[in-house]
Amino acid sequence: MKYRALGKSDVKVSEISLGCWTMGGRNWVKGQSIGWADVDEQDIKTAVDYALEHGVNHFDNADVYGNGHAERMLARVLGAKNKDAIIATKVGWFQGTAAHYYEPKHIRHQCEQSLVNLKRDYIDLYYFHHGNFGENDEYLDDAVDVMHRLKDEGKIRLIGQSAYTNEDFLKLIPKVKPDVLQSFANSMDDRFLSNNQPVRKVMENEGISFVAFSPLGKGLLLGKYSKDKLPEFEEGDHRRNSKEFKYEFLASLEPKIKKLKEIFGDTQENLVRAALQYLLSFEVTGAVIPGFRNLEQVKMNLSAADNPLNNEEVAAIKSIFRDMQNY
């Protein structure tokens, strides 16, 4: 396993790390499903043990994943190895009784609660989970102030900013001064990473790393789903109503997956390598954080480690998905 430094820090994370969203199970925020079907904790422990044995040292979590359930599960399955792991978590989608997610006292409370949940004295990487700081950014300055105070107090080591648009990143980077940005990125949509993107230039100029969630496109890049047999997800699984799993999108994706298989091979391992190593071909990428439910998925993800793409392979992937960017 190869490791990359986050931003300008000495914190080095495994190129292929693990996202813990699935560990939260079913969850709703303001009536909207943001969770997954429940996972088996023993399956998670077996998968995490394997990941640790094969060099994974970075686990990405959030307070809203099961409203603390995923943080507590991660602490349990890591056990004595907790202190050696690099753990990221986030604040911003669990509002509690606060008027806004980013009220300063709420941020401090959630940080303290995450420390309890994770059984840690500090959080390695603490993110603002989104870019909505209230009307006219009314909470922005105070939220940034408390985040930096938490860092000064030693409760967090690095500051992260997660967002979903170039505009939010460009607005927030000068204020937040993050070490790391996080957002979705995959072969179908690399809007924050490709050469002509303004956020990519800012990351390069400021020495900021990018952590990519959904690097496998929720499994779409593995050819797991077919337009001829539409997937059925359990109640509470956020994919249930997603356009990506409907007929039209799957019909447009299938010929592209076929081209990928012709170039890289038709096994799941071949397609995982193409997806993960494509993102790792960008120098600003600090890590990819595919989700997982069991040992089989972790083994598959880690099969892509230490097997980078050459320039021609990267160019081929860009060509295949050129007309899907920003889908």
Stockholm file with secondary structure:
# STOCKHOLM 1.0

chainA/1-327         MKYRALGKSDVKVSEISLGCWTMGGRNWVKGQSIGWADVDEQDIKTAVDYALEHGVNHFDNADVYGNGHAERMLARVLGAKNKDAIIATKVGWFQGTAAHYYEPKHIRHQCEQSLVNLKRDYIDLYYFHHGNFGENDEYLDDAVDVMHRLKDEGKIRLIGQSAYTNEDFLKLIPKVKPDVLQSFANSMDDRFLSNNQPVRKVMENEGISFVAFSPLGKGLLLGKYSKDKLPEFEEGDHRRNSKEFKYEFLASLEPKIKKLKEIFGDTQENLVRAALQYLLSFEVTGAVIPGFRNLEQVKMNLSAADNPLNNEEVAAIKSIFRDMQNY
#=GR chainA/1-327 SS CCEEECTTSSCEEESBCEECGGGGCSCEETTEECBCSCCCHHHHHHHHHHHHHTTCCEEECCTTTTTTHHHHHHHHHHGGGGGGSEEEEEESSCCTTSSSTTCHHHHHHHHHHHHHHHTCSSEEEEEECSSCCSGGGTTHHHHHHHHHHHHHTTSEEEEEEECSSHHHHHHHHHHHCCSEEEEECBTTBCTTTSTTCHHHHHHHHHTCEEEEECTTGGGGGGTCCBTTBCCCCCTTBGGGGCGGGSHHHHHHHHHHHHHHHHHHCSSHHHHHHHHHHHHHTSTTEEEEECBCSSHHHHHHHHTTTTCCCCHHHHHHHHHHTGGGTTC
#=GC SS_cons         CCEEECTTSSCEEESBCEECGGGGCSCEETTEECBCSCCCHHHHHHHHHHHHHTTCCEEECCTTTTTTHHHHHHHHHHGGGGGGSEEEEEESSCCTTSSSTTCHHHHHHHHHHHHHHHTCSSEEEEEECSSCCSGGGTTHHHHHHHHHHHHHTTSEEEEEEECSSHHHHHHHHHHHCCSEEEEECBTTBCTTTSTTCHHHHHHHHHTCEEEEECTTGGGGGGTCCBTTBCCCCCTTBGGGGCGGGSHHHHHHHHHHHHHHHHHHCSSHHHHHHHHHHHHHTSTTEEEEECBCSSHHHHHHHHTTTTCCCCHHHHHHHHHHTGGGTTC
//
